Amino acid sequence: MQNQDIGMKFYRFLDEIYQIHLPSKHSFFACLAKFPPEKLCSPNLLGNLYIRYQAACHATRVMVYCVPHLDSPALRVRKLRIISDDDSLKDGDTHHYQLSRAFSNMGAELLIVDEDFGSLDDLQKKLDPMAADFVSLVQNIYPKSLGPWCVIEMFADDWMRALMNSLSHSFPLIKEEPYFAECFSQGVEERHAQEAREITKFILMRSPELLIPTMEGAKMMATGLDRFWFGLEKLLRDSQ
């Protein structure tokens, strides 16, 4: 197979993953949008949604430092630009802090303080089994190929919009929270998705033997995300 064909095959594979596993199609977001506002306003329920979602995001932010094959100076620079959008915002802000403020402003009981989101091994002990499984999955497969990273970056804009729109039925001001507003206004996640695809295509064209493990990792991440959304939906349904 020609190297260019390998790159296009990977792009087609990602497009298939996108159509099959697009987060906004998951029933969790419809369930969240229809959830009775008087119940969703529960500080404990919001707190449990928060800890699961923040833990999942935290895992990907931690493990992006460990993705393989991006060893040259130019590739490290490109990866760092993505990392800095999450962890190096103006005045020391981060997406993590923005998210915790957004949930706090909705009235959530923050069951874990910001700085206790550290070791992924320790974090898993504080989570429900489904969220812990997702954190463990990210921890285990991010260092093995660029596929899982591609999937997360490819889906982030979609799930963030779905989460914001679903929460807005009960919390109209959520759309003004910087976690959402700043990200969407600057096209941050869309830029990350494009960059992750292009970098991975470059690596695969240079090292074709990585194609199969990269696709396998992407598939594992996509199905893991599906299970994670199901866990959040189960939390809502068990709260009714």
Buried (B, 14 or more C-beta within 10 A) or exposed (E): EEEEEBBBBBBEBBEEBBEEBBBBBBEBBBBBBEBEEEEBBBBEBBBBBBBBBBBBBBBBBBBBEEBBBBEEEEBEEBBBEBEEBBBEBEEEBBBBBBBBBBBBEBEBBBBBEBEEBEEBEEBBEBBBEBBBBBBBBBBEBBBBBBBBBBBBBBBBBBBBBBBBBBBBBBBEEBEEBBBBBBBBEEEBBBBBBEBBBEBBBBBBBEEBEBBEBBBBBBBBBBBBBBEBBBBBBBBBEEBE
